[in-house]
Amino acid sequence: MSPSASHISSQLRQLIYYHLDNNLIRNALFLAGRLHAFEPRSPEASYLLALCHLHSGQVKAAWEYSRSSRGTHIGCAYVFAQACLELGKYIEGITALEKIRSLWISRNTWNKHSETRRQHLPDAAAIFCLQGKLWHAHKDLHKAVDAYVEALKLNPFLWDAFLGLCETGANIRVPNIYKLSPEMLAMISAAPSSEYSPTFEKPPTSAPLQVQPNANHNVDPFVSLHSRVDNSSGYGSSALWEKLNGSSVSVSSINAQSTEGMETPVAQSEADEFRMGGGSGADPSWDPPLAPARKTRTIQPRGLDYGADPPPKMRAAAMKSRTRTRADAEDSTAAQAVREASAPAIGIGERKRTVSGQVAHTSGLQPPEPGAPQRRSVRLFNQIRPTTSKFSTAAGALGSKEGREIKKVKAPGVKSRTVSGSTMGRVVSGNRKPAGEGTEGEGKEGRVTSGSTVNGATSGPTQKATLTDKTKDIESLSWILDLFSKLAGGYSALSSYKCQEAIQMFNSLPQSQRETPWVLSQMGRAYYEQAMYSDSEKYFVKVKAIAPSRLDDMEVYSTVLWHLKNEVELAYLAHELMEVDRLSPQAWCAIGNSFSLQNDHDQAIKCFKRATQLDPKFAYAFTLQGHEYVSNEEFDKALDAYRHGISADSRHYNAWYGLARVYEKMGKYKFAEQHYRTASTINPMNAVLACCLGLILERVGNQRAALQQYGRACSLAPESVVARFRKARTLMKLHELQLAHTELKILKDMAPDEANVHYLLGKLYKLLHDKANAIKHFTTALNLDPKAAQYIKDAMESLESPDDDDEDMT
C-alpha cells in the first residue's frame, strides 16, 4: 500500500525544520529541493526552498524561488522582500509585502514562542520592521519611521527596529516604547496555564490518581486531560499538548467525554466510591446521578457486581489466572473486611441502577485512555474478576489490588501509598468531587492535588500557583523592559550625540550588563565623540580583552589610536583584525589608519578603497578616504569620496564636515558655511563644528554670529582652549575688552604655556594702555615661541602707537 502524498510532504517539512533548527543548512536545502520536486505548485514548498537558499547566503536563488508565490503566501513574500533588500530592489520588496497586507496585518505571535513551540511564519511586527528597512534603504525616512514605530508598538523587543529608528534621526521617547502595555498583559494572561505551571510533570507517588489501566503512559491521564481542556480555549496547538502528554486524543473527543453524564470527569476510584457510599458516614439521602442517554463501553465499577446481572463472559484467550502476590497475602485481613461489608455495599449499589437494571455509569467517570483498543472494557473486566484474577501488570505495578479489596481498604485513614495497601482515599457518600481533586478522607488523601479542574478551570493550589507564576512572569517582563529602556535610552542619546547623558544611562545598568562588549563599545564611542581619546581607549581595551574577535566599532578604536599617535597599538590592532576576518571593512580601516599615521597617504587610500569595495554602505571608510585625499591636496577626489559617504549614510556628519573643510580650503566660504551648518544640525553637541562654523562666519565678516558660535562651543566644551581663545579674540575685535580680559585670564590658567595666549594678552593690555603688563606678556610669549620673534617684536615696537592689529601669531 503506497503512502499518501500528504504524509510524505508532512515528513519532509518536519525534516526541513529539524535541520534548520539545528543549523544544518546544507541538509535543509537538499530536503527542501526534494519537497519542491514532490510538490512543485505548493507555496509552502517554495517558501521552504527559498528560506533555505536565503540562510545559505544564496540571495538571488531565494529571490527567484519566492517570487512565484509572493502574492499568496506570507512566508514567500517575506523571504522575497528580504532578498530584495539585499539585492537593492527596495520597491519590489515593499510592493510584495503590501500586496498581502490583509494576510499578516492581524498576526501577532509575541509570547507564543518557547522551547516546545515555534511560529515559522513572520507576524506583523517582523514585517513592519522589514518594511522600515526597505523604506530606509530607499531614502524615504518618513515612511521608514512609520514602519519602525508600528513594529515597536507590536513588539518592543525588536531591537533592529529601534536601531533603525535611531539611524533616521527621529525624536524618540524611549519610556513610551519600553513599558508594560495592556496588550502585553492581556497576552500573558491569555497564555496557556501549562506554560507557567508544571502540569506535565509526573504526579507524586501518593497521588490518588496513580492507578492507571495503561502502564505505557507515565503521565497521569487526568492531568493531561486538564491540560487539553485548558488548551481548547484557543491558545496554542492541540497537537503540542498531545505530544507533551504522550497521547493523540483530540480536544473535541475529550470534551465530549467530560461533558457526558457528569459535569466534570472523575477518577475511576472516586466513581466506585460514589456508587458504593464508602462505608461509615454515608448519607442515605444522597441522590445518585441520572443515567446517561446511551450505553457506554466503560467497565462496571470494581466491587459493584453483587446482585447485578452478570456481564457477558468475553474472556480474552491470552488472559490467564495469575497467582497471588505477596501483597495479596499481606492484605488477607482487609479482604475479609470487604466480604463482611458486602451487604451495605449492595444496598447502596442497588439504588444506582437504571430502569433496565444496569448500574448507572457516565462516560465522564472513566478516565480517558488515549491509544487504548476498542475492547478495553472487556479486557479490563477479564482482569478484575473478584475471585481469581488481578489487574493488568501495569496497574499492579502501580500498587492496585482486586476490586473487592480496594473497596474496604480505603476505609481507614492511610498515611502513605505502597504496593501492599490501598491506593485511593476514602470518599464520603454525598460529597462529590470534581476530577483531579483529592478526596476528603481521614488521612492525607483529603488534600487537593495539582492539576485539579472544575469545568476545565484550575482550582485550589493549582490556580494560586498559576496566578503566582504569571505574576512572576509579568515581573520578569518588567525587569527586561527596564533593561531595554536603559540600553535604548543610552543608544538613543548617543545617536543624538548627547554623550554625557548616554554615559550616565549606560553606567546605570547592572554590572553584568555594563561589562559586555556592546555596552563598553558604546561608552568608548561616547568618549570618542567628545574628543576624550584616552578615556575612549580604556573602554576599547576592555572590549578587546572580553571579545578579541569583535569587529563592530573597531574602526572607531583605530581612529582613537590615530589621534593618540600610538603607532604600535594601531599596527597590532590592524594585525589582529586581519586575523579575525581579512574581508571585513573594519580591518582595512585599521590598516589604512596605520599607514596614515606613518604619513603614507597613498597606501592609506588604497586600504580605505578596499574597505568600501567590501561594503559599499560603510560610510566611515569613505570619510577616511576623503581625509587622505585632503592630506594629498587632491580636493576633487576628496569631494567625491565625501559625497559617496553621504550617499551611504545621510546622517554621517563627518562626511559633511569633510566637504565643508574642502570648500574652506578652496576659499568657497558660502558652501563651507552651508555644509558646516548641516553637520552641526546632525551633531549639535560637537564643539569642533561650532568652532569651525564660527571661524567661517568670522572670515566673512559676521563677527556677532561668530561670537555666538564660539560661545556655544565654550558651553559644550568648557575645557576647550581653542574655543575660548577664539571667543576672546572676537570680543577684542568687537572692542568688548573687559569680557575679553575675563576670558583670557581663564585661558591663561588653562594653558599657561601657550604662546598665543600670552601674545593675545599683550595685545589686550596694549589696547588698555597697560604698557607694563603688555611688555610682560609679550616677553613671555617670546620665550615660549622664539620662532614667532618677528611678530612679537613688531607688537612691542608698536606699544607707543596702538592700532587695531590684533591678529595672533599663527
Buried (B, 14 or more C-beta within 10 A) or exposed (E): EEEEEEEBBEEBBEBBBEBBEEEEBEBBBBBBBBBBEEBEEBBBBBBBBBBBBBBBEBBEBBBBBBBBBBBEBBBBBBBBBBBBBBBEBBEBBBBBBEEBEEBBEEBBBBBBEEEEEEEBBBBBBBBBBBBBBBBBBBEBBEBBBBBBBBBBBBBBBBBBBBBBBBBBBBEBEBEEBBEEBEEBEEBBEEBBBBBBBEBBEEBEEBBBBBBBBBEEBEBBBBBBBBBBBBBBEEBBEBEBBBEBBBBEBBBEEBBEBBBBBBBBBBBBBBBBBBBBBBBEBBEEEBEBBEBBEEEBEBBBBBBBBBBBEEEEEEBEEEBEEBEEBEBBEEBEEBBEBBEEBBEBBBBBBBEBBEEEEBBBBBBBBBBBBBEBEEEBBBBBBBBBBBEEBBBBEBBBEBBBBBBBBBBBBBBBEBEEBEBBBBBBBBBBBBBBBBBBBBBBBBBBBBBBBBBBBBEBBBBBBBBEBBBEBBEEBBEEBEEEBEBBBBBBBBBBBBBBBBBEBBBBBBEEBEEEBBEBBBBBBBBBBBBBBBBBBEBBBEBBBBBBEEBEEBBEBBBBBBBBBBBBEBEEBBBBBBEBBBEBEEEBBBBBBBBBBBBBBEEBBEBBBBBBBBBBEBBBEBBBBBBBBBBBBBBEEBBEBBBBBBBBBBBBBBBBBBBBBBBBBBBBEEEBBEBBBBBBBBBBEBBBBBBBBBBBBBBBBBBEEBBEBBBBBBBBBBEBBEEBBBBBBBBBBBBBBBEBBEBBBEBBEBBBEBBEEBBBBBBBBBBBBBBBEBBEBBBBBBBBBBEBBEEBEEBBEEBBEEBEEBEEEBEBBE
